[in-house]
Amino acid sequence: MMLRPPLLTRLRDWPERLDALLRAHACTPFTWGRHDCCTFAADAVRAVTGVDVMGSLRGQYSTAAGARRLTSELGGLNAAVTRLLGTPIAQAAATVGDVLLLTQDARELLAVCNGTAAIAPGRTGLQAIAAPQVLAAWRIA
């Protein structure tokens, strides 16, 4: 499955759109394939740019096993996100709205940078992860 990163440009009202997304999902529980770290990061990119970078990958899984299978087919989470968003940036250069690959509790997950923490779906809603262990970062436009 060959994916190519689209040209992304931040919309003029991206801060308001990203804030609306965060508010809308503040209490949305984690659900594989609907509100997990990958779909949330893609939703954030869509809020910032208007482009759904996940596109045809949406609906391809609904379980942890399905997510692992798809991620494996794409070469791992880092490779999959790089295919969708382009070359990673220096982790220290990540700013609000950028996508982060973290490690937490011995597992990898995607999150969105909010400037002071990383935001990711949790069991009962969005969670702020202070001082995350960042493995990679991608600039969104």
Residue, then its C-alpha position, 0 to 999 in steps of 0.5 A: m500500500m503506497l501512501r504519499p504525503p499531501l501538501l498541507t497548509r494550515l487554515r487561517d482559523w486553525p487554532e479555533r478549529l483545533d480547539a473545537l476538536l479538542r472540546a468536542h472529544a474531551c470526554t469521548p472514550f477511546t474506541w479502536g478505529r473511531h477514536d484512537c490515537c491514529t484517528f485522533a491525530a488524523d482528525a487534528v490534522r484535518a482540523v488544522t489543514g482541512v485534509d483527511v490524511m488518513g483517508s482510505l485507511r479509516g474503517q480498516y480496523s476496529t480492534a487492537a489486533g486490526a490496528r496492529r495488522l494495518t500498522s505492520e502492513l505499513g511498516g510500523l507506526n513511525a513509517a506509516v505516519t511518515r508516509l502520511l505526513g512527510t519527513p519528521i522534524a526535530q522533536a524540540a521544534a514541535t509546536v501546537g498542532d504538530v503530531l507526536l509519536l510517543t512511548q508510554d507504558a512500553r507502547e507507542l502512540l500518537a498525540v497532538c502537541n499543545g505547546t506544553a503537553a501532548i494530547a491523546p485519547g484516553r480510556t474516558g476522554l482526552q488526556a494531557i501527557a506532561a513531559p512525554q517521551v517523544l520518539a518523533a514529531w511531524r510538522i503540520a503545514 
